[in-house]
Amino acid sequence: MHSHVPRRRLAAVTAVAAVAASLCIAVPASAATPVATAVAAASDAPASAGSTVSLDLAGTWKFAKGDDPSYASPEFDDAAWQNITVPGDGTPFDDYDGFAWYRLDFTLPADASGTNLVASLGFLDDVDEAFLNGQRIGGSGTMPPAASSQWFEKRLYPVPADAPNFGGENTLAVRLYDMNGGGGWYEGPVGIYSKDAVRANVYGITGPRASAAQSAAVADVLEAQKTALAAGDVDAYLKTLDKSYFHDGRSKDRRARELRDWMKESGSLTLTDSEVEVVTGEDGALVVDTNRTITGTRDGEPYTFQPASQQFLHIDGTTLRETGNDSRFFRETVDSDLEGQPREFATYLPPSYLSEPNREYPVVYLLHGINGGSREWEPRDIDDVLDGLWKQGLAESIVIMPDGESLWYSDQPNGGTPWRSMFLTEMVPLVDKEYRTLEGRDFRALTGVSMGGFGAWSLGLSNPGMFSSIASHIGSLSYSGSALPTPLKQAGDMTTKQLKKFDFYFDACEFDEYRFDDAARSMNTILTDKGVPHTWAVYPEGRHNDACWMPHLKDSFGMHSTHFREAGLREDYVKPVISAPASTTVRFGSTFDALAGVTARDEVDGDLTASLKVRGTVDTKKLGTYTLRYTVEDAAGNRARVDRTVTVAPVTLTVGTPTIGGTTTVGSTLSAKPGAWTKGTAFSYQWMRDGAPIRGAVTATHRLTASDLRARISVRVTGTLTGYTTAAKTSAATVKITAGALRAATPTITGAAKVGATLTARTGTWTEGTRLSYQWLNDGTVIRGATAATYRVTSADRGDAISVRVTGSLGGYESSSRTSKTVRIAR
């Protein structure tokens, strides 16, 4: 029943919400549920920064099914292996469960030498271990024979300093074991990154590197903590913590108790920080990126109390005391005497937990499905999901997500894991002890998914003194993977009175592969026949996967919320919810009612729409953007405020089709007719020559010039009218503009018609701007060199007839010539 719907991310490292050291846990490596492990270069002092490395390795890799230790070696020849796209191609596992290997050769830049590196491998289904140049750098899950899946675990493996080949070829080999169902390397990011790149892109922690003095001060704090634990002096360690310290669920008091318990067993503790880098946060705090572990002895044997994990310690830049990360979503453990080892669970604290220290909260235990674990909620961003539910007005709750492996939330037979007993007698009491819970059944609920649905109903119905609100999503209500009866059997055997002690919710999707939709129908029949109120649904579409149930988490938590409030939960801190569009567009001159369609509702007081107040007005006779502020106050004095932007937008103009009138020859004037537009529209014009604007041609007429010759002329008419959208329309282009005809005159000759006299050509009136040239003629024959406006008569002209030919030329016009009448030169 293991199914997952991978969330698609960018192939490169993508930013995710930082939960500050949420990967940090406090479980012994030798005894905990299998977790991601890695070998890191040991160093007690802050490491050198090195260079930023961001090497994206997503793409084509080599792939082969089967298993052979030699596949990890860089010398192995994988040329015969098939190519596969990493991440994303899971087709080899459609009909195959078992071992497979991925290999990739790549080059690391030489200048990256000395840089703390992390191999980001994204998400693999189910178990993996990674080798760089033949050296194991990390793994997640447990390989056969006792295989344990970690399909939900984000792989981030610190790279040992001696593993990379800087400036040369490297081989990254990944061994994968698929247990059942789909499998493969299903999601990134995949690459080799420096710690600063991981810190910024994966955890959202940015900031400049700390100064040498700040780094030295941090080193002193870390050394003081190390020295204190080595000496068995918990009090000295606590002096390095601020009184407000809160780190992954541990207040200063809880951290003190935890260390003292470890110290009682071990006598002294060894704290190791490696690959330390320090950056400065926005608030001036020093953020210490370190791989931290705490080891000692238990029963005389070496023991890891806090396994190596990347942590982000926050140290006040002024007091140099550790303040903690104020995380609200983190992993932790209950040190189980019954199981003989720690049992991991994830804890979520609601938004007000740290800001309202006197407030107590109900608890919901959220149970995962088979082949899952407490860490599967991290890639689902369950903290963001839950934050969103409270914003919708549901009652804030602490949510605990136990790691149930595939144990069906039951005590295993024949001396197996006593999971249920551990949960009821150790985990639940620990949660009530360490967190501000409202103890008692009325404020303790269960929600489960798939196998977890079985667990929620089985645990709840079997322990009516501890739980009162039970929910199942796509739950195994008809099947038990243990010796325990199914929830259908339990509910069928219980009386109406017994069942009415609980509130119930359950759902499924119509095409559930395990027919849990039929189980939901059967449960509905049982409860209906017994007259037991309940909420249930079989959704008409969907299968047995996250897409079926995740959108309905609000329904099960909504039931819990209602149940808690009906049980007397004291909490009215939730603001009313105003439902109003964030932005609205209305048309110029229209009617607008600021309160129409706007509602206000409060979880306690109900409909508050009548109490809505609005500040601001909208004048629909004036274009522009207006801001309205809606406010409402509930009976408890909680105020809600919503701003709404209203834009008064112009109406669309009716646009006509411009036309052009006039003669299409140079020298003529063209006229623009705009066509039929909305009444009252004002027009502006832009004449165009072959589609390009003609500079200065912006009136309704255009006189054609030489520049227009052989071009096509059009006009763009722009219409404007108050309250309307400005619009423009361009006319059809004219035919090509032809040359104009010059206005010409016949020249005359003045002056004495005798040898030695000067004759002058009088041209008359031509088109303005015409350039004139002259040619004097003797009896119609060209007089060589006589090309001026005047001509001095020579003896060769005696008795001859003299005339002058005037030729006019002007750009855009046809040239034209005119010849004068002759004058006879005296003999």
C-alpha positions in Angstrom: 0.0 0.0 0.0 3.0 2.2 -0.4 2.2 5.0 -2.9 3.6 8.4 -3.4 3.1 11.2 -5.8 6.5 13.0 -6.2 6.3 16.8 -6.1 8.1 18.0 -9.2 10.9 20.4 -8.5 13.6 22.1 -10.6 16.5 19.9 -11.6 18.8 22.4 -10.0 18.7 23.0 -6.2 15.5 24.8 -5.5 14.7 27.0 -2.5 12.4 25.4 0.1 11.0 26.8 3.3 13.8 26.7 5.9 12.9 24.9 9.1 16.3 25.6 10.5 18.0 22.3 11.6 14.9 20.2 11.0 17.2 17.5 9.8 18.7 17.3 13.3 17.6 14.4 15.5 18.7 13.0 18.8 18.8 9.2 18.3 21.6 6.7 18.6 22.8 5.7 15.1 23.1 2.1 16.2 19.5 1.8 17.4 17.2 4.1 15.6 15.0 3.7 12.6 17.4 3.7 9.5 18.3 7.3 8.6 20.5 9.1 6.1 24.1 8.6 7.2 27.3 10.1 5.8 31.0 10.3 6.5 32.4 13.8 6.9 35.9 15.1 7.2 36.7 15.6 10.9 37.7 19.0 12.0 37.0 20.8 15.2 37.9 24.2 13.9 35.9 26.3 11.4 36.8 25.1 7.9 38.1 27.4 5.2 35.4 28.8 2.9 36.8 27.5 -0.3 34.9 28.4 -3.4 31.3 28.3 -4.2 30.4 25.1 -6.1 27.1 24.5 -7.8 27.5 21.5 -10.1 24.2 20.3 -11.6 24.4 16.6 -12.3 20.9 16.1 -13.5 20.7 14.6 -17.0 21.9 11.4 -18.7 23.4 8.8 -16.5 24.4 5.1 -17.0 22.0 2.5 -15.6 21.9 -1.2 -15.0 19.8 -3.6 -13.1 21.6 -6.1 -10.7 24.1 -5.7 -8.0 27.9 -6.0 -7.9 30.3 -4.2 -5.5 32.6 -3.5 -8.4 30.0 -1.1 -9.8 31.1 1.5 -7.2 34.7 1.6 -8.6 35.7 4.4 -11.0 37.7 1.8 -12.9 34.5 -0.2 -13.8 33.6 0.0 -17.5 29.9 0.9 -17.8 30.0 1.5 -21.5 27.5 -1.3 -22.1 25.0 0.0 -19.6 21.9 1.8 -20.9 21.4 5.6 -20.7 18.8 6.9 -18.3 17.5 10.3 -17.4 18.2 11.3 -13.8 15.9 12.2 -12.1 12.5 11.2 -13.3 12.7 8.0 -15.4 11.2 5.2 -13.3 10.2 3.0 -16.2 12.8 0.3 -15.4 11.0 -0.3 -12.2 7.5 -0.6 -13.7 7.8 -4.4 -13.6 10.9 -4.9 -11.5 11.8 -4.9 -7.8 15.4 -5.3 -6.8 18.8 -3.8 -7.1 20.0 -1.3 -9.7 23.0 1.0 -10.1 23.4 4.5 -11.6 26.8 5.9 -12.6 28.0 9.2 -13.9 31.5 10.6 -14.7 32.1 14.3 -14.2 34.8 16.8 -13.6 35.2 18.9 -10.5 37.0 22.3 -10.9 40.5 22.4 -9.5 39.8 25.7 -7.7 37.1 23.9 -5.6 39.8 22.1 -3.6 39.4 22.7 0.1 35.7 23.4 -0.2 33.2 21.6 2.0 31.0 19.8 -0.5 27.6 18.1 -0.2 26.2 15.6 -2.7 22.5 16.3 -3.2 20.8 13.3 -4.6 17.1 14.4 -4.2 14.7 11.5 -3.6 15.1 7.8 -4.4 12.6 4.9 -4.0 13.3 3.0 -1.8 16.9 2.4 -0.4 20.2 3.8 -1.6 23.9 4.3 -0.9 26.2 6.6 -2.8 29.9 6.2 -3.7 32.2 8.9 -4.9 35.3 7.5 -6.6 34.7 4.2 -4.9 34.3 5.7 -1.4 31.0 5.5 0.3 29.7 9.0 1.1 26.2 8.2 2.4 23.0 6.1 2.3 19.4 6.1 3.3 17.2 3.2 4.4 18.3 -0.3 5.2 19.4 -2.7 2.5 18.2 -6.3 2.4 17.7 -8.7 4.0 15.8 -6.5 6.5 15.0 -3.8 3.9 13.5 -0.6 5.1 12.4 2.1 2.8 13.3 5.8 2.9 11.6 6.9 -0.3 10.6 10.1 1.4 14.1 11.0 2.6 15.9 14.0 0.9 19.4 12.8 0.3 22.1 15.3 1.4 25.5 13.5 1.9 28.5 15.5 3.1 31.5 14.6 0.8 34.7 13.5 2.7 37.6 15.7 1.9 39.7 12.9 0.5 37.0 11.6 -1.9 36.9 14.1 -4.7 39.4 14.4 -7.6 39.7 18.1 -8.1 40.6 19.2 -11.5 40.0 15.7 -12.9 37.5 13.0 -13.6 35.2 11.7 -10.8 32.7 8.9 -10.7 29.5 9.1 -8.7 27.9 5.6 -8.3 24.5 5.2 -6.7 23.3 1.7 -5.6 19.5 1.5 -5.3 17.1 -1.1 -4.0 13.5 -1.0 -4.9 11.3 -2.9 -2.5 7.9 -2.9 -4.3 5.6 -0.9 -6.5 7.1 2.0 -8.5 10.7 2.9 -7.9 13.8 4.7 -9.1 15.4 8.1 -8.8 12.2 10.1 -9.0 13.0 13.6 -8.0 16.0 16.0 -7.6 17.9 18.2 -7.0 20.9 16.2 -8.1 24.4 17.8 -7.9 27.5 18.5 -6.0 27.3 21.7 -4.0 29.4 23.6 -1.6 27.9 24.1 1.8 27.1 27.7 1.1 25.1 26.8 -2.0 23.2 24.1 -0.1 22.6 26.4 2.8 21.2 29.2 0.6 19.3 27.1 -1.9 18.0 24.3 0.2 17.5 25.9 3.6 17.0 29.5 2.6 19.8 30.7 4.9 21.8 33.5 3.4 24.1 36.2 4.6 27.7 37.3 4.4 30.4 35.2 5.9 31.2 36.2 9.4 34.4 38.2 10.0 37.5 36.6 11.4 36.8 38.0 14.8 33.2 36.7 14.7 34.3 33.3 13.6 36.9 33.2 16.3 34.2 34.1 18.9 32.0 31.3 17.6 34.9 28.9 17.8 35.3 29.8 21.5 31.6 29.1 22.2 31.8 25.7 20.5 35.0 24.9 22.3 33.4 25.9 25.7 30.5 23.5 24.9 32.8 20.7 24.0 35.0 21.2 27.0 32.0 21.3 29.4 30.6 18.0 28.1 34.0 16.4 28.2 34.3 17.4 31.8 30.8 16.2 32.7 29.9 19.8 33.6 26.3 20.3 32.3 26.0 23.6 34.1 29.0 25.1 32.2 27.4 24.0 29.0 24.1 25.7 30.0 25.9 28.9 30.5 26.5 29.1 26.7 22.7 29.0 26.2 20.5 32.0 26.3 17.5 31.9 28.7 15.2 32.1 25.7 16.9 29.1 24.1 14.5 27.0 22.0 16.0 24.5 19.5 14.1 21.8 17.8 11.6 21.5 20.6 14.1 21.8 23.4 13.9 24.7 25.8 16.9 25.4 28.0 15.3 23.4 30.8 14.6 20.4 28.6 18.1 20.5 27.1 19.5 20.5 30.6 17.5 17.4 31.6 18.4 15.6 28.4 22.1 16.3 28.9 22.0 15.3 32.6 20.3 12.0 31.6 23.0 11.3 29.1 25.7 12.3 31.5 24.3 9.8 34.1 24.8 7.0 31.7 28.1 8.1 30.1 29.9 10.2 32.8 31.2 12.4 30.1 30.3 13.2 26.5 32.2 14.0 23.3 30.8 16.8 21.2 32.2 17.1 17.7 31.6 19.9 15.3 33.0 19.5 11.7 32.9 21.5 8.5 31.9 24.6 10.5 30.9 27.7 8.6 29.6 30.9 10.1 27.4 33.5 8.4 25.7 36.6 9.7 21.9 36.7 9.7 19.7 39.6 9.0 19.0 40.2 12.7 22.7 40.2 13.4 22.7 36.7 14.8 25.6 34.4 13.9 24.3 31.3 12.1 26.7 28.4 12.6 26.5 25.7 9.9 28.0 22.6 11.4 27.9 18.8 11.3 27.4 18.1 15.0 27.4 14.8 16.9 27.5 13.9 20.6 28.8 10.5 21.6 29.6 8.7 24.9 29.0 5.3 26.4 25.9 3.3 27.4 26.3 0.2 29.5 30.0 0.5 29.0 29.8 0.4 25.2 30.4 3.3 22.7 27.1 5.0 22.0 25.9 7.9 19.8 23.4 10.0 21.7 23.1 12.6 19.0 24.1 11.3 15.5 26.1 13.5 13.1 23.7 15.8 11.3 23.8 19.2 9.7 22.6 21.8 12.2 22.2 25.5 12.1 23.0 26.9 15.5 22.0 30.5 16.2 24.3 32.5 18.4 23.5 36.1 19.6 26.1 38.3 18.0 26.3 40.5 21.2 26.0 38.1 24.1 27.6 35.1 22.2 25.0 32.8 23.8 23.2 30.2 21.7 19.5 31.2 21.2 18.2 28.2 19.3 16.5 28.0 15.9 12.9 28.5 17.1 11.9 25.7 14.8 8.3 24.6 14.8 8.8 21.4 12.8 11.5 19.0 13.7 12.4 15.4 14.4 12.9 14.0 17.9 12.7 10.7 19.8 11.3 9.0 22.8 13.9 6.8 24.5 11.8 3.7 24.8 12.5 1.2 27.5 9.9 -1.1 26.0 11.6 -1.2 22.6 15.1 -0.9 24.0 16.0 1.9 21.6 14.8 5.4 20.7 11.6 5.7 18.6 11.6 8.7 16.2 8.7 11.0 15.7 8.2 14.4 14.1 6.7 17.3 16.0 4.8 20.3 14.6 4.1 23.3 16.8 1.4 25.8 15.8 2.3 29.4 14.9 1.3 30.9 18.3 3.2 28.3 20.4 6.4 30.5 20.8 4.6 33.8 21.0 1.9 32.8 23.5 3.8 30.9 26.3 0.8 30.5 28.6 -1.4 28.9 26.0 -2.2 25.1 26.0 -3.1 23.1 22.9 -4.9 20.0 21.8 -2.9 17.3 20.1 -3.5 15.4 16.9 -1.5 12.2 16.2 -0.9 11.9 12.5 -0.1 8.3 11.4 1.5 7.5 8.0 0.9 4.6 5.6 2.8 1.3 5.1 6.5 1.5 3.9 6.5 5.1 5.3 7.9 6.8 8.3 7.8 10.0 10.3 10.0 11.7 7.8 7.6 11.3 4.9 5.8 14.4 6.1 8.8 16.6 5.3 8.7 16.4 1.5 4.9 17.0 1.8 5.7 20.3 3.5 3.2 19.3 6.1 4.2 22.3 8.3 3.1 24.7 5.6 0.0 22.7 5.0 -0.9 22.8 8.7 -0.1 26.5 8.9 -2.6 27.0 6.1 -5.3 25.1 8.0 -5.1 27.4 11.0 -5.2 30.4 8.7 -8.6 29.1 7.5 -9.8 29.3 11.1 -9.3 25.8 12.4 -8.2 25.4 16.0 -4.4 25.5 16.3 -3.1 22.1 17.5 0.2 20.4 18.2 0.6 17.6 15.7 2.8 14.5 16.4 3.8 12.2 13.6 5.2 8.9 15.0 7.4 6.6 13.0 5.3 3.4 12.8 7.4 1.7 10.2 5.2 -1.0 8.7 4.2 -2.4 12.1 0.5 -1.7 11.7 0.6 0.4 14.9 0.4 -2.8 17.0 2.6 -4.8 19.3 4.3 -7.4 17.3 4.0 -11.1 18.3 6.7 -13.4 19.6 8.8 -10.8 21.3 8.7 -8.4 18.4 8.5 -4.6 18.6 5.9 -3.5 21.2 5.0 -0.5 19.2 1.5 0.1 20.5 2.6 -0.2 24.1 5.5 2.2 23.5 3.1 4.7 21.9 0.5 4.6 24.7 2.7 4.4 27.7 5.9 6.3 26.6 5.4 8.5 23.5 2.1 10.1 24.5 3.2 10.8 28.1 6.4 12.3 26.8 4.5 14.7 24.5 2.3 15.7 27.4 5.3 16.2 29.6 7.5 18.3 27.2 4.8 20.4 25.5 1.9 22.5 26.6 -0.8 20.1 25.8 -4.3 19.9 27.1 -4.3 16.5 28.7 -7.4 14.3 28.5 -9.3 12.4 25.8 -11.3 15.4 24.8 -8.2 17.2 23.4 -6.4 14.2 21.9 -7.2 13.1 18.4 -5.9 10.7 15.7 -5.7 11.0 11.9 -4.3 8.3 9.8 -3.5 7.6 6.1 -3.9 4.2 4.6 -2.3 1.8 7.1 -2.4 4.9 9.4 -6.2 4.9 9.0 -6.2 1.4 10.5 -3.9 2.7 13.3 -6.0 5.7 14.1 -9.3 3.7 14.3 -7.7 0.7 16.1 -5.9 2.8 18.6 -8.8 5.1 19.2 -11.6 2.6 19.5 -9.4 0.4 21.8 -8.5 3.3 24.1 -11.6 5.5 24.7 -10.0 6.9 27.8 -7.2 8.5 25.8 -8.8 9.5 22.4 -12.1 11.0 21.4 -11.8 12.1 17.8 -10.8 9.7 15.1 -10.2 10.3 11.3 -9.0 8.1 8.4 -8.0 9.1 4.9 -8.0 6.3 2.3 -7.8 4.1 5.4 -7.4 0.3 5.8 -10.7 -0.1 7.7 -11.3 -3.5 6.2 -7.8 -5.0 6.4 -5.4 -5.6 9.3 -1.8 -6.4 8.8 -1.7 -7.6 12.4 -3.5 -9.9 14.7 -5.7 -7.1 15.7 -9.3 -6.9 14.4 -10.2 -4.6 11.6 -11.9 -1.3 12.4 -15.0 -2.6 10.7 -15.0 -5.6 13.0 -14.4 -3.4 16.1 -17.1 -0.9 15.2 -19.5 -3.7 14.4 -18.9 -5.2 17.8 -19.3 -2.0 19.8 -22.6 -0.6 21.1 -24.0 2.7 20.0 -23.2 4.2 23.4 -19.6 3.2 23.1 -19.3 4.6 19.6 -20.9 7.9 20.4 -18.0 8.7 22.7 -16.1 9.5 19.5 -16.3 11.9 16.6 -15.6 10.1 13.3 -14.3 11.1 9.9 -13.3 8.8 7.0 -12.9 9.0 3.3 -11.6 7.2 0.2 -11.6 7.6 -3.6 -13.7 5.6 -6.0 -10.8 3.9 -7.7 -8.8 2.9 -4.7 -6.6 -0.1 -5.7 -7.3 -1.8 -2.3 -11.1 -1.2 -2.4 -10.9 0.9 0.6 -13.8 2.9 -0.9 -15.9 -0.2 -0.2 -14.6 -0.3 3.3 -15.7 3.3 3.8 -19.2 2.5 2.5 -19.3 -0.5 4.9 -18.2 1.7 7.8 -20.9 4.2 6.9 -23.5 1.5 6.9 -22.4 0.2 10.4 -22.4 3.7 12.0 -25.6 4.7 10.3 -27.4 1.5 11.4 -26.2 2.2 15.0 -27.3 5.9 14.8 -23.8 7.2 15.3 -23.1 10.6 13.8 -20.1 10.7 11.4 -18.6 12.5 8.4 -17.5 10.5 5.4 -17.0 10.7 1.7 -16.1 8.5 -1.3 -14.8 11.0 -3.9 -15.9 10.1 -7.4 -12.4 10.3 -8.9 -9.0 9.3 -7.6 -6.9 6.4 -6.5 -4.9 5.3 -3.4 -2.4 8.2 -3.4 -1.7 11.6 -2.0 -3.8 13.3 -4.7 -6.9 11.6 -3.2 -6.5 12.6 0.4 -4.2 15.6 0.8 -6.8 18.1 -0.4 -9.1 16.8 2.3 -6.8 17.0 5.2 -8.7 20.1 6.1 -11.8 18.0 6.5 -10.4 15.6 9.1 -8.6 18.4 11.0 -11.8 20.5 10.7 -13.7 17.7 12.5 -11.0 17.7 15.2 -11.2 21.4 15.5 -15.0 21.4 15.9 -14.6 18.5 18.4 -12.1 20.4 20.5 -14.2 23.6 20.6 -17.3 21.7 21.5 -15.3 20.1 24.3 -14.7 23.6 25.7 -11.4 24.6 24.0 -10.6 28.1 25.3 -9.0 29.8 22.3 -10.9 32.5 20.6 -7.9 34.3 19.2 -8.8 33.7 15.5 -9.6 36.8 13.6 -12.8 36.9 11.5 -12.3 36.1 7.9 -13.4 38.7 5.4 -14.1 37.4 1.9 -13.5 40.2 -0.6 -11.8 40.3 -3.9 -8.2 41.4 -3.6 -8.8 43.6 -6.7 -11.8 44.6 -8.8 -12.1 46.4 -12.1 -15.2 48.5 -12.8 -16.0 50.4 -16.0 -16.1 54.2 -16.2 -19.5 55.5 -15.4 -20.9 52.3 -14.0 -22.6 51.7 -10.6 -20.4 50.2 -7.8 -21.5 49.0 -4.4 -18.5 48.5 -2.1 -20.3 46.0 0.1 -21.9 43.9 -2.5 -20.5 40.4 -2.5 -18.3 41.0 0.5 -18.8 38.8 3.5 -17.3 38.3 7.0 -17.4 35.2 9.1 -15.9 34.2 12.4 -15.4 30.6 13.6 -17.1 31.5 16.9 -19.6 34.3 16.1 -20.6 33.1 12.7 -21.8 35.5 10.0 -20.5 39.1 10.7 -21.3 40.5 7.3 -23.7 43.0 8.8 -20.9 44.4 11.0 -18.5 45.1 8.2 -17.2 48.6 7.9 -15.6 50.0 4.8 -13.3 53.0 4.6 -12.7 54.8 1.3 -14.9 55.6 -1.8 -14.8 54.8 -5.5 -15.7 57.6 -8.0 -16.6 55.8 -11.2 -16.6 59.1 -13.0 -12.8 59.4 -12.5 -10.4 56.9 -14.0 -7.9 55.6 -11.5 -7.1 53.1 -8.7 -8.9 53.3 -5.3 -8.2 51.5 -2.1 -11.0 50.3 0.1 -10.3 49.0 3.6 -12.8 46.6 5.2 -12.8 45.9 8.9 -14.8 43.8 11.2 -14.6 42.9 14.9 -15.9 39.8 16.6 -17.3 39.5 20.1 -13.9 38.7 21.6 -12.4 41.9 20.1 -10.4 40.2 17.4 -10.2 42.6 14.4 -9.8 41.6 10.8 -8.8 43.9 8.0 -8.7 43.5 4.3 -7.7 45.9 1.7 -9.3 45.9 -1.8 -8.0 47.6 -4.8 -10.7 48.9 -7.2 -9.7 50.1 -10.6 -12.0 52.3 -12.6 -11.1 51.3 -16.1 -12.0 53.0 -19.4 -14.8 51.8 -21.7 -13.8 50.5 -25.1 -14.2 53.0 -27.9 -16.1 52.2 -31.1 -13.4 52.5 -33.8 -13.9 53.6 -37.3 -11.9 52.8 -40.4 -9.9 55.8 -41.7 -9.8 56.5 -45.4 -7.6 58.8 -47.5 -8.8 61.2 -50.2 -6.8 63.2 -52.8 -4.5 62.8 -55.7 -1.5 60.6 -55.2 1.1 62.7 -57.0 3.9 64.7 -55.4 2.7 68.2 -54.7 -0.9 67.2 -54.1 -2.5 67.2 -50.6 -4.1 64.1 -49.1 -6.9 64.3 -46.6 -7.8 61.8 -43.8 -11.3 60.9 -43.0 -11.5 59.1 -39.6 -14.6 57.0 -40.2 -17.4 56.3 -37.7 -16.2 56.5 -34.1 -18.0 56.9 -30.7 -19.7 60.3 -30.6 -17.5 63.0 -29.1 -14.2 61.3 -29.9 -11.3 63.6 -30.5 -8.8 62.6 -33.2 -5.0 62.9 -33.7 -3.2 61.9 -36.9 0.0 60.4 -37.9 0.8 60.0 -41.6 2.9 57.0 -42.5 5.3 56.4 -45.4 5.6 52.7 -46.2 4.5 52.0 -42.6 7.0 54.4 -40.9 5.8 57.6 -39.3 6.5 60.8 -41.2 8.0 63.3 -38.9 5.8 66.3 -38.4 2.9 64.9 -40.5 0.3 65.0 -37.7 -2.7 66.9 -39.1 -5.7 65.8 -41.0 -4.0 66.6 -44.3 -0.6 65.8 -45.8 1.0 67.5 -48.8 3.0 65.0 -50.8 6.7 65.8 -51.1 9.6 64.3 -53.0 10.3 62.0 -50.0 6.9 60.4 -50.7 7.7 59.5 -54.3 7.2 55.8 -55.1 6.1 55.2 -51.5 2.7 54.1 -50.2 1.0 56.5 -47.8 -1.3 55.6 -44.9 -2.6 57.4 -41.9 -3.0 56.3 -38.3 -5.9 57.9 -36.6 -5.9 57.9 -32.8 -9.2 58.5 -30.9 -9.5 59.8 -27.4 -12.5 60.3 -25.2 -12.7 60.8 -21.5 -13.6 57.5 -19.8 -12.8 55.4 -22.8 -9.8 53.4 -23.8 -7.6 55.3 -26.3 -7.7 53.4 -29.6 -5.9 53.7 -32.9 -6.7 52.5 -36.4 -4.6 52.7 -39.6 -6.0 53.3 -43.0 -5.3 51.2 -46.0 -2.2 52.4 -47.9 -2.5 54.4 -51.1 -1.0 53.3 -54.4 2.6 54.3 -54.9 2.9 58.1 -55.1 3.9 59.2 -58.6 5.9 62.3 -59.7 4.2 65.6 -59.9 4.0 67.9 -63.0 6.0 71.1 -62.7 4.3 74.4 -63.3 6.5 76.0 -66.1 6.6 79.3 -68.1 8.1 80.1 -71.6 11.2 82.3 -71.1 11.7 85.6 -72.8 15.0 87.4 -73.9 15.8 91.0 -73.0 18.8 93.1 -74.2 20.1 94.6 -77.4 20.3 92.2 -80.3 23.8 93.2 -81.5 27.3 92.0 -81.3 28.9 92.7 -78.0 25.6 93.2 -76.2 24.4 90.9 -73.3 21.2 89.1 -73.6 19.3 88.0 -70.5 16.8 85.1 -70.1 13.6 85.9 -68.2 12.2 82.6 -67.0 8.8 83.5 -65.8 7.1 81.7 -62.9 7.8 78.0 -62.2 6.8 75.7 -59.3 8.4 77.0 -56.1 11.8 75.4 -55.5 12.4 74.5 -59.1 16.1 74.4 -60.1 16.5 76.0 -63.5 19.3 75.5 -66.1 19.9 77.4 -69.3 21.1 76.6 -72.9 21.5 79.4 -75.5 20.8 78.4 -79.1 22.0 79.8 -82.4 19.5 79.1 -85.1 18.4 76.2 -82.9 21.9 74.8 -82.4 23.5 74.6 -79.0 26.0 77.3 -78.4 28.8 75.6 -76.6 29.4 76.9 -73.1 26.4 79.2 -73.2 24.6 77.8 -70.1 24.1 80.9 -67.9 21.1 83.1 -67.5 22.9 85.7 -69.7 24.7 85.5 -73.0 27.2 87.9 -74.6 26.6 88.1 -78.3 29.7 87.4 -80.4 30.6 88.3 -84.0 29.8 84.6 -84.9 26.2 85.4 -84.1 25.9 88.3 -86.5 22.6 88.0 -88.5 21.6 84.7 -86.7 18.5 83.9 -84.6 19.3 83.5 -80.9 17.0 81.7 -78.4 17.3 80.2 -74.9 16.0 76.9 -73.6 15.2 76.8 -69.9 15.0 73.4 -68.1 13.4 73.1 -64.7 13.9 70.2 -62.3 12.6 69.5 -58.8 12.7 66.4 -56.6 9.5 64.4 -57.0 8.5 66.1 -60.2 9.0 65.3 -63.9 11.6 67.7 -65.4 10.3 70.2 -68.0 11.9 72.5 -70.7 10.7 75.6 -72.3 12.3 77.5 -75.3 12.0 81.3 -75.9 11.2 83.0 -79.1 14.3 84.0 -81.2 15.8 87.4 -81.5 17.8 88.3 -84.7 21.2 89.7 -84.2 22.0 92.8 -86.3 24.6 92.4 -89.0 
